[in-house]
Amino acid sequence: CARRLMKLWRAARIQSNDPVEAWASIVEDPAKTAEYKPRRGMGGFVRSSWDEVNELIA
């Protein structure tokens, strides 16, 4: 679910000022990837700012 991935992203960004390191901390941790990967494609909307979304997809 997008909500879970955004929650992981926001927590990772608090821990790391570098977006690349924050993303790596999510995708390189098997427990974290197991939280969001099985739920991909199931839809759902999450409120976010334009800046946050641009940073995540960049």
LINRA-V714060 format. One record per helix or strand of 3 or more residues. SS is the DSSP state (alpha for helix, beta for strand). FROM is the first residue (numbers start at 1). TO is the last residue. If there is no record, write none. Layout:
BEGIN
SS:FROM:TO ; SS:FROM:TO
END
This chain:
BEGIN
alpha:2:15 ; alpha:19:27 ; alpha:30:39 ; alpha:50:57
END
